[in-house]
Amino acid sequence: MKTLKKYLPYIISILMIVAAGIVKWQYKQSKHDSFREQRDQSMSNLKESLRNLGSGNTTARAK
């Protein structure tokens, strides 16, 4: 029991560092997924615009 009390602050510190790393990794993943969705939407809009230009239709379609 005495050794557990002796090492408890170190164990808690390591667990907090691991938890912070996991939170940071999840945040980066969510930012990456958000960027990917935004990029895909931009590409879809660009393809739609090019399709409209190619067909001679200059009016934008209602969404």
C-alpha positions as CSV (number, residue, x, y, z in Angstrom):
1,M,0.0,0.0,0.0
2,K,2.9,2.3,0.8
3,T,4.4,1.8,-2.6
4,L,1.1,2.6,-4.3
5,K,0.9,5.9,-2.4
6,K,4.5,6.6,-3.4
7,Y,3.9,6.1,-7.1
8,L,0.3,7.4,-7.3
9,P,1.2,11.0,-8.4
10,Y,3.3,9.5,-11.2
11,I,0.6,7.2,-12.3
12,I,-2.0,10.0,-12.3
13,S,0.4,12.2,-14.3
14,I,1.0,9.5,-17.0
15,L,-2.8,8.9,-17.2
16,M,-3.5,12.6,-17.7
17,I,-0.8,12.8,-20.4
18,V,-2.3,9.8,-22.2
19,A,-5.8,11.3,-21.9
20,A,-4.6,14.7,-23.3
21,G,-3.0,12.9,-26.2
22,I,-6.2,11.0,-27.0
23,V,-8.2,14.2,-26.8
24,K,-5.7,16.0,-29.1
25,W,-5.8,13.1,-31.6
26,Q,-9.6,13.1,-31.7
27,Y,-9.7,16.8,-32.2
28,K,-7.2,16.5,-35.2
29,Q,-9.4,13.7,-36.6
30,S,-12.5,15.8,-36.4
31,K,-10.8,18.7,-38.0
32,H,-9.5,16.5,-40.8
33,D,-13.0,14.9,-41.4
34,S,-14.5,18.4,-41.5
35,F,-11.9,19.6,-44.0
36,R,-12.6,16.5,-46.1
37,E,-16.3,17.1,-46.2
38,Q,-15.8,20.8,-47.1
39,R,-13.4,19.8,-49.9
40,D,-15.8,17.2,-51.3
41,Q,-18.7,19.8,-51.2
42,S,-16.4,22.3,-53.0
43,M,-15.5,19.7,-55.7
44,S,-19.2,18.9,-56.2
45,N,-20.0,22.6,-56.6
46,L,-17.2,23.0,-59.1
47,K,-18.3,19.9,-61.1
48,E,-21.9,21.2,-61.2
49,S,-20.7,24.6,-62.4
50,L,-18.5,23.1,-65.1
51,R,-21.4,20.9,-66.2
52,N,-23.7,24.0,-66.4
53,L,-21.1,25.8,-68.5
54,G,-20.6,22.8,-70.8
55,S,-24.3,22.5,-71.4
56,G,-24.7,26.2,-72.2
57,N,-27.0,26.7,-69.2
58,T,-25.8,29.9,-67.5
59,T,-28.5,30.1,-64.9
60,A,-27.7,28.4,-61.6
61,R,-29.9,25.6,-60.5
62,A,-32.0,26.0,-57.4
63,K,-30.8,23.9,-54.5
